[in-house]
Amino acid sequence: MEEYLIRPIAHIRSDYNEKFGIPRQSGLVTELEQAVVIDPEFSNPDAVRGLEDFTHIWLIWGFSENTVDMTENPVRWSPTVRPPRLGGKVRKGVWASRSPYRPNSLGMSSVRLLRIETEGELALIVKGADLMNGTPVFDIKPYIPYSDIHPEASRGYTATSDNKLEVDFQEEMLARVDGSKRAGLIQLLELDPRGAYEKKDGHEYGLSFADWDVRFVVKDQTLTVTDVVIRTEGMDHIK
């Protein structure tokens, strides 16, 4: 089998500590900043010269937390998947989805570029990323509206309702979260962090977010935050 070698050029620094709760697409949580930190081997400001003229960029990255190890068993994949958008009950072709379980474990995200930092480490500061902290990035490309936007595009099965949850977040608990991250956390909770196969009304869930563990329950269409505690490494999160 013909093979190609790719290696990371950068890694993401974000508030998403684990797969549970990460937005299912880029651009859904717009109020949180992330950093695309260029690896030392490629940390040359000349490589991003001119990128500051673009408002958005594409990130090509790897699903590094897949339970399927594509390096040891590259043929272990399924031609069909069950998209969460369809409740996890209907199968679609893997290439008609953005599932992480695909022959080449690659993802792509369109994010807003806020600024480029060159002091110390070379980093692109972005908003709207849907990547877990530490995710490897394999390539960066400018987003070009005249070719990348297709107003006539159909949404396929993703045209189903995009209902958001109402979030009940008491001020006393919200005050425990850093002010710069509160709006982003609320956006994340509105999207319903629970997976397609684990939506149990009244069950308490735990979301590891930045420096906090946020615990919540969902009943009907309302998510109620029950506690916010300082995150400690190794804490057993409620799922």
Summary of the structure (lengths in Angstrom):
residues: 239
radius of gyration: 18.8
end to end distance: 40.3
largest distance: 58.2
contacts: 615
relative contact order: 0.21
helix: 17%
strand: 30%
